[in-house]
Amino acid sequence: MQPQLPHDRANVPTLLLVSILPLLLGSACSSSTEEHQPITSSPEDYCQRTCTKAHTCDDTTDAAECRSTCQSGLAAKPKLRADFLGYVAGCIDGSSCSPSSASKCKSEAQAQLSPSQYGKTLCTAFVAAGSKCDASGTSYPESACLEAAKSYDDSALQGANACLAQACEALNACLTRAIPEVALMF
């Protein structure tokens, strides 16, 4: 037999609260792995975390010098996505002291992240521009563009988009400057 709910209107707010309280508590106590918000990191935070790990792995590494070099290196390149940096920094934090950790973590981040909407649009235009310069498509593979779109922020991708108007002779060099292979420190 179903329990009878009181028909008294004064109890309606209480009944609503009691019925939604488990939902509220469940969402308030969810773990970070269940949340859909990306973990982000600034270049400064990325350098702090990775250089702390580098010092932990090799106490002869000067953490302050490492941070300075890391920040200068990131500042000299097109801007990387904050969620990409956050993923890589978190991965490095939890990795072994292996020289290949940054490369492994970069690959994992690119496998986990999706390109932005702008990145997807850019890659469609990239393939179209590339097909004019290389009918076989081997010089301008969509996969290379998508990897860049998962790593670089939209401002860097806009620089790459501007390259697409270049003549074929200049296109590759322009793209290499706009979205170079991602080189990370650790």
C-alpha beads as a LAMMPS data file, in Angstrom:
LAMMPS data file: protein, C-alpha beads

186 atoms
185 bonds

1 atom types
1 bond types

-500.0 500.0 xlo xhi
-500.0 500.0 ylo yhi
-500.0 500.0 zlo zhi

Masses

1 110.0

Atoms # bond

1 1 1 0.000 0.000 0.000
2 1 1 1.288 3.447 -1.001
3 1 1 1.790 5.951 1.835
4 1 1 -0.662 8.814 1.655
5 1 1 0.803 12.272 1.316
6 1 1 -0.860 14.961 3.345
7 1 1 -3.085 17.252 1.364
8 1 1 -2.158 20.178 3.576
9 1 1 -0.559 22.937 1.461
10 1 1 1.663 23.990 4.346
11 1 1 3.617 20.735 3.974
12 1 1 4.300 21.126 0.214
13 1 1 7.613 23.020 0.660
14 1 1 8.769 20.442 3.194
15 1 1 7.811 17.586 0.900
16 1 1 9.655 19.219 -2.021
17 1 1 12.755 19.729 0.091
18 1 1 12.682 16.160 1.364
19 1 1 12.249 14.818 -2.165
20 1 1 15.070 16.887 -3.725
21 1 1 17.493 16.860 -0.772
22 1 1 19.136 13.574 -1.870
23 1 1 19.670 15.067 -5.331
24 1 1 21.222 18.212 -3.879
25 1 1 23.478 16.282 -1.543
26 1 1 24.497 13.880 -4.292
27 1 1 25.615 16.681 -6.568
28 1 1 27.338 18.610 -3.797
29 1 1 29.398 15.594 -2.832
30 1 1 30.385 14.431 -6.275
31 1 1 34.048 13.836 -6.866
32 1 1 36.147 15.847 -9.291
33 1 1 36.232 12.877 -11.653
34 1 1 32.458 13.051 -12.002
35 1 1 32.389 16.758 -12.766
36 1 1 32.329 17.873 -16.361
37 1 1 34.336 21.061 -15.861
38 1 1 37.879 20.812 -17.189
39 1 1 40.828 21.158 -14.880
40 1 1 42.715 24.185 -16.098
41 1 1 46.154 25.569 -15.472
42 1 1 47.893 28.817 -16.288
43 1 1 51.406 28.689 -17.774
44 1 1 52.727 29.858 -14.388
45 1 1 50.907 27.079 -12.526
46 1 1 51.983 24.519 -15.105
47 1 1 55.635 25.567 -14.732
48 1 1 55.377 25.599 -10.921
49 1 1 53.942 22.093 -10.808
50 1 1 56.238 20.523 -13.383
51 1 1 59.364 22.160 -11.976
52 1 1 58.449 21.040 -8.463
53 1 1 58.156 17.507 -9.852
54 1 1 61.463 17.891 -11.712
55 1 1 63.153 18.968 -8.465
56 1 1 61.549 16.065 -6.597
57 1 1 62.889 13.666 -9.204
58 1 1 66.337 15.264 -9.323
59 1 1 67.291 17.465 -6.361
60 1 1 70.053 19.093 -8.418
61 1 1 67.357 20.782 -10.520
62 1 1 66.993 24.400 -9.442
63 1 1 63.209 24.820 -9.225
64 1 1 63.318 28.628 -9.568
65 1 1 65.541 28.487 -12.641
66 1 1 63.374 25.718 -14.077
67 1 1 60.213 27.839 -13.599
68 1 1 61.846 30.849 -15.253
69 1 1 63.017 28.799 -18.243
70 1 1 59.639 27.073 -18.526
71 1 1 57.669 30.333 -18.400
72 1 1 59.978 31.985 -20.946
73 1 1 59.631 28.991 -23.235
74 1 1 55.838 28.994 -23.045
75 1 1 55.654 32.771 -23.517
76 1 1 57.737 32.542 -26.698
77 1 1 55.320 30.107 -28.318
78 1 1 51.661 30.355 -29.332
79 1 1 49.331 30.067 -26.341
80 1 1 48.396 26.567 -25.188
81 1 1 44.898 25.723 -23.946
82 1 1 44.420 25.995 -20.176
83 1 1 42.707 22.588 -19.997
84 1 1 45.565 21.027 -21.973
85 1 1 48.138 22.502 -19.546
86 1 1 46.022 21.395 -16.574
87 1 1 45.730 17.844 -17.852
88 1 1 49.455 17.578 -18.592
89 1 1 50.475 19.120 -15.244
90 1 1 48.191 16.734 -13.339
91 1 1 49.515 13.778 -15.291
92 1 1 53.131 14.781 -14.636
93 1 1 52.340 15.251 -10.928
94 1 1 51.225 11.634 -10.774
95 1 1 53.884 10.186 -13.077
96 1 1 57.139 8.447 -12.375
97 1 1 60.423 10.304 -12.746
98 1 1 60.834 9.284 -16.352
99 1 1 62.314 11.514 -19.060
100 1 1 59.384 10.541 -21.291
101 1 1 56.692 11.691 -18.817
102 1 1 55.938 15.015 -20.533
103 1 1 55.639 13.356 -23.932
104 1 1 53.420 10.590 -22.547
105 1 1 51.249 13.099 -20.690
106 1 1 50.953 15.333 -23.778
107 1 1 49.781 12.345 -25.824
108 1 1 47.259 11.394 -23.144
109 1 1 45.930 14.968 -22.985
110 1 1 45.502 15.101 -26.750
111 1 1 43.685 11.750 -26.653
112 1 1 41.322 12.933 -23.886
113 1 1 40.535 16.469 -25.053
114 1 1 38.320 17.538 -27.923
115 1 1 39.092 20.387 -30.280
116 1 1 37.131 23.568 -29.728
117 1 1 34.391 24.439 -32.191
118 1 1 36.767 26.979 -33.724
119 1 1 39.413 24.256 -33.957
120 1 1 37.037 21.954 -35.835
121 1 1 36.178 24.738 -38.270
122 1 1 39.860 25.532 -38.747
123 1 1 40.680 21.897 -39.497
124 1 1 38.009 21.727 -42.187
125 1 1 39.542 24.824 -43.814
126 1 1 43.063 23.398 -43.253
127 1 1 42.227 20.250 -45.227
128 1 1 40.630 22.303 -48.004
129 1 1 43.634 24.646 -48.235
130 1 1 46.036 21.728 -48.079
131 1 1 44.280 19.874 -50.891
132 1 1 45.026 22.828 -53.186
133 1 1 48.741 22.491 -52.403
134 1 1 48.959 18.705 -52.188
135 1 1 46.273 16.721 -53.999
136 1 1 47.275 13.533 -52.138
137 1 1 46.558 15.199 -48.776
138 1 1 49.651 13.705 -47.167
139 1 1 51.284 17.067 -46.449
140 1 1 48.242 18.471 -44.631
141 1 1 46.571 15.621 -42.736
142 1 1 43.456 16.470 -40.744
143 1 1 44.801 14.450 -37.792
144 1 1 47.762 16.844 -37.396
145 1 1 45.405 19.812 -37.363
146 1 1 43.094 18.169 -34.812
147 1 1 46.050 17.429 -32.499
148 1 1 47.015 21.120 -32.665
149 1 1 43.394 22.131 -32.080
150 1 1 43.402 20.055 -28.890
151 1 1 46.600 21.732 -27.662
152 1 1 46.456 25.388 -28.703
153 1 1 43.899 27.975 -27.658
154 1 1 41.695 29.734 -30.169
155 1 1 43.981 32.785 -30.404
156 1 1 46.814 30.569 -31.666
157 1 1 44.418 28.771 -33.986
158 1 1 43.350 32.141 -35.406
159 1 1 46.987 32.705 -36.359
160 1 1 46.958 29.356 -38.149
161 1 1 43.702 30.280 -39.860
162 1 1 45.327 33.454 -41.221
163 1 1 48.002 31.233 -42.799
164 1 1 45.422 29.426 -44.910
165 1 1 45.212 32.422 -47.252
166 1 1 48.949 32.121 -48.016
167 1 1 50.262 30.800 -51.313
168 1 1 51.246 27.134 -51.286
169 1 1 54.953 28.015 -51.169
170 1 1 54.469 29.888 -47.870
171 1 1 51.655 27.860 -46.285
172 1 1 53.697 25.194 -44.512
173 1 1 56.210 27.656 -43.022
174 1 1 53.397 29.905 -41.796
175 1 1 51.550 26.993 -40.167
176 1 1 54.768 25.785 -38.514
177 1 1 55.185 29.213 -36.877
178 1 1 51.497 29.525 -35.909
179 1 1 51.033 26.060 -34.400
180 1 1 54.413 24.366 -33.961
181 1 1 54.779 20.939 -32.443
182 1 1 53.997 21.247 -28.749
183 1 1 57.206 21.007 -26.721
184 1 1 56.687 20.736 -22.971
185 1 1 59.133 20.906 -20.128
186 1 1 59.904 18.092 -17.655

Bonds

1 1 1 2
2 1 2 3
3 1 3 4
4 1 4 5
5 1 5 6
6 1 6 7
7 1 7 8
8 1 8 9
9 1 9 10
10 1 10 11
11 1 11 12
12 1 12 13
13 1 13 14
14 1 14 15
15 1 15 16
16 1 16 17
17 1 17 18
18 1 18 19
19 1 19 20
20 1 20 21
21 1 21 22
22 1 22 23
23 1 23 24
24 1 24 25
25 1 25 26
26 1 26 27
27 1 27 28
28 1 28 29
29 1 29 30
30 1 30 31
31 1 31 32
32 1 32 33
33 1 33 34
34 1 34 35
35 1 35 36
36 1 36 37
37 1 37 38
38 1 38 39
39 1 39 40
40 1 40 41
41 1 41 42
42 1 42 43
43 1 43 44
44 1 44 45
45 1 45 46
46 1 46 47
47 1 47 48
48 1 48 49
49 1 49 50
50 1 50 51
51 1 51 52
52 1 52 53
53 1 53 54
54 1 54 55
55 1 55 56
56 1 56 57
57 1 57 58
58 1 58 59
59 1 59 60
60 1 60 61
61 1 61 62
62 1 62 63
63 1 63 64
64 1 64 65
65 1 65 66
66 1 66 67
67 1 67 68
68 1 68 69
69 1 69 70
70 1 70 71
71 1 71 72
72 1 72 73
73 1 73 74
74 1 74 75
75 1 75 76
76 1 76 77
77 1 77 78
78 1 78 79
79 1 79 80
80 1 80 81
81 1 81 82
82 1 82 83
83 1 83 84
84 1 84 85
85 1 85 86
86 1 86 87
87 1 87 88
88 1 88 89
89 1 89 90
90 1 90 91
91 1 91 92
92 1 92 93
93 1 93 94
94 1 94 95
95 1 95 96
96 1 96 97
97 1 97 98
98 1 98 99
99 1 99 100
100 1 100 101
101 1 101 102
102 1 102 103
103 1 103 104
104 1 104 105
105 1 105 106
106 1 106 107
107 1 107 108
108 1 108 109
109 1 109 110
110 1 110 111
111 1 111 112
112 1 112 113
113 1 113 114
114 1 114 115
115 1 115 116
116 1 116 117
117 1 117 118
118 1 118 119
119 1 119 120
120 1 120 121
121 1 121 122
122 1 122 123
123 1 123 124
124 1 124 125
125 1 125 126
126 1 126 127
127 1 127 128
128 1 128 129
129 1 129 130
130 1 130 131
131 1 131 132
132 1 132 133
133 1 133 134
134 1 134 135
135 1 135 136
136 1 136 137
137 1 137 138
138 1 138 139
139 1 139 140
140 1 140 141
141 1 141 142
142 1 142 143
143 1 143 144
144 1 144 145
145 1 145 146
146 1 146 147
147 1 147 148
148 1 148 149
149 1 149 150
150 1 150 151
151 1 151 152
152 1 152 153
153 1 153 154
154 1 154 155
155 1 155 156
156 1 156 157
157 1 157 158
158 1 158 159
159 1 159 160
160 1 160 161
161 1 161 162
162 1 162 163
163 1 163 164
164 1 164 165
165 1 165 166
166 1 166 167
167 1 167 168
168 1 168 169
169 1 169 170
170 1 170 171
171 1 171 172
172 1 172 173
173 1 173 174
174 1 174 175
175 1 175 176
176 1 176 177
177 1 177 178
178 1 178 179
179 1 179 180
180 1 180 181
181 1 181 182
182 1 182 183
183 1 183 184
184 1 184 185
185 1 185 186
